Amino acid sequence: MTQGAMWSVVYSETGRAGLATATTEERAAVLAFEKELAQEPYSRGELYPDRVGGLYTALLTVAGRLAWTSVLYRVDETRREVLIVALVSGP
């Protein structure tokens, strides 16, 4: 893999809906996380067990504290693309 090459980060329909309904603080945290994913998609997150495979989850820090806000995403090596599938926020 070429160092320094940026990955494309895109949102599924559900991911876009989650971003649209996120609080201002959550949105800022997700957009900052998006920049990290574009640089190195495997640097954060853990493989999430699902039937298809390749789904990752990452718990975000929102407004300086670890929050119940997670990002679910898939990494497509062929396209060098990260698909943000969903944002999950808790209480």
C-alpha contacts under 8 A as a table, 3 or more apart, distances in Angstrom:
res1	aa1	res2	aa2	distance
2	T	5	A	5.92
4	G	39	Q	7.04
5	A	39	Q	7.29
6	M	38	A	5.32
6	M	39	Q	5.29
6	M	40	E	7.79
7	W	37	L	7.31
7	W	38	A	4.47
7	W	39	Q	6.33
7	W	40	E	7.49
7	W	41	P	7.72
7	W	80	R	5.29
7	W	81	E	5.53
7	W	82	V	6.95
8	S	38	A	6.02
8	S	80	R	6.33
8	S	81	E	4.62
8	S	82	V	6.10
9	V	34	E	6.80
9	V	37	L	7.20
9	V	38	A	6.11
9	V	81	E	5.79
9	V	82	V	4.74
9	V	83	L	6.00
9	V	84	I	7.27
10	V	81	E	7.32
10	V	82	V	6.26
10	V	83	L	5.03
10	V	84	I	6.18
11	Y	14	T	7.66
11	Y	15	G	5.17
11	Y	16	R	5.67
11	Y	83	L	5.52
11	Y	84	I	4.74
11	Y	85	V	6.30
12	S	15	G	4.89
12	S	16	R	6.16
12	S	83	L	6.62
12	S	84	I	6.15
12	S	85	V	5.24
12	S	86	A	7.42
13	E	16	R	5.17
13	E	17	A	6.23
13	E	85	V	7.82
14	T	17	A	5.04
14	T	18	G	6.17
14	T	85	V	6.32
14	T	86	A	5.58
15	G	18	G	5.06
15	G	19	L	6.26
15	G	84	I	5.75
15	G	85	V	4.99
15	G	86	A	4.18
15	G	87	L	5.99
16	R	19	L	5.08
16	R	20	A	6.12
16	R	86	A	7.89
17	A	20	A	5.03
17	A	21	T	6.32
18	G	21	T	5.30
18	G	22	A	6.01
18	G	86	A	6.43
18	G	87	L	5.30
18	G	88	V	7.55
19	L	22	A	5.14
19	L	27	R	6.16
19	L	30	V	7.84
19	L	87	L	7.06
22	A	25	E	7.88
22	A	26	E	5.64
22	A	27	R	5.63
23	T	26	E	5.09
23	T	27	R	6.03
24	T	27	R	5.15
24	T	28	A	6.26
25	E	28	A	5.20
25	E	29	A	6.31
25	E	62	V	6.11
25	E	63	A	6.01
26	E	29	A	5.06
26	E	30	V	6.14
26	E	62	V	5.85
26	E	63	A	7.87
26	E	69	T	7.44
27	R	30	V	5.10
27	R	31	L	6.13
28	A	31	L	5.21
28	A	32	A	6.17
29	A	32	A	5.15
29	A	33	F	6.13
29	A	60	L	6.90
29	A	61	T	6.81
29	A	62	V	5.63
29	A	63	A	7.60
30	V	33	F	4.92
30	V	34	E	6.06
30	V	60	L	7.65
30	V	71	V	7.75
31	L	34	E	4.88
31	L	35	K	6.57
32	A	35	K	5.31
32	A	36	E	6.71
33	F	36	E	5.02
33	F	37	L	6.27
33	F	60	L	7.88
34	E	37	L	5.06
34	E	38	A	6.25
35	K	38	A	5.12
35	K	39	Q	6.56
36	E	39	Q	5.26
36	E	40	E	6.19
36	E	41	P	7.07
36	E	43	S	7.87
37	L	40	E	5.14
37	L	41	P	4.21
37	L	42	Y	7.53
37	L	43	S	7.61
37	L	44	R	7.86
37	L	82	V	7.24
38	A	41	P	6.38
38	A	82	V	7.64
40	E	43	S	5.56
41	P	44	R	6.86
41	P	75	V	7.10
41	P	82	V	7.07
42	Y	45	G	6.99
44	R	58	A	6.48
45	G	56	Y	5.84
45	G	57	T	5.08
45	G	58	A	4.07
45	G	59	L	7.29
46	E	56	Y	5.28
46	E	57	T	5.43
46	E	58	A	6.41
47	L	54	G	6.78
47	L	55	L	5.95
47	L	56	Y	4.41
47	L	57	T	6.49
48	Y	53	G	7.78
48	Y	54	G	7.50
48	Y	55	L	5.37
48	Y	56	Y	5.01
48	Y	57	T	6.00
49	P	53	G	6.74
49	P	55	L	7.24
50	D	53	G	5.45
50	D	54	G	7.96
50	D	55	L	6.92
52	V	55	L	7.87
54	G	74	R	5.72
54	G	75	V	6.68
55	L	72	L	6.71
55	L	73	Y	5.66
55	L	74	R	4.79
55	L	75	V	7.51
56	Y	72	L	5.59
56	Y	73	Y	5.24
56	Y	74	R	6.09
57	T	70	S	6.49
57	T	71	V	5.56
57	T	72	L	4.54
57	T	73	Y	6.45
58	A	70	S	5.37
58	A	71	V	5.33
58	A	72	L	6.74
59	L	66	L	7.48
59	L	67	A	7.29
59	L	68	W	7.02
59	L	69	T	5.90
59	L	70	S	4.42
59	L	71	V	6.68
60	L	66	L	6.19
60	L	67	A	6.31
60	L	68	W	7.58
60	L	69	T	5.71
60	L	70	S	5.88
60	L	71	V	7.55
61	T	64	G	5.87
61	T	65	R	5.14
61	T	66	L	4.25
61	T	67	A	5.76
61	T	69	T	7.83
62	V	65	R	5.42
62	V	66	L	6.15
62	V	67	A	5.86
62	V	69	T	7.73
68	W	88	V	7.68
68	W	89	S	5.48
68	W	90	G	4.86
68	W	91	P	7.04
69	T	87	L	7.02
69	T	88	V	5.50
69	T	89	S	4.33
69	T	90	G	6.36
70	S	87	L	5.75
70	S	88	V	5.07
70	S	89	S	6.48
71	V	84	I	7.03
71	V	85	V	7.64
71	V	86	A	5.99
71	V	87	L	4.72
71	V	88	V	6.39
72	L	84	I	6.07
72	L	85	V	5.47
72	L	86	A	5.23
72	L	87	L	6.37
72	L	88	V	7.87
73	Y	82	V	6.69
73	Y	83	L	5.39
73	Y	84	I	4.32
73	Y	85	V	5.09
73	Y	86	A	7.10
74	R	82	V	5.71
74	R	83	L	5.18
74	R	84	I	6.65
74	R	85	V	7.13
75	V	80	R	7.53
75	V	81	E	6.08
75	V	82	V	4.63
75	V	83	L	6.47
76	D	79	R	5.64
76	D	80	R	5.71
76	D	81	E	5.15
76	D	82	V	6.15
76	D	83	L	7.80
77	E	80	R	4.84
77	E	81	E	6.75
78	T	81	E	7.77
84	I	87	L	7.92
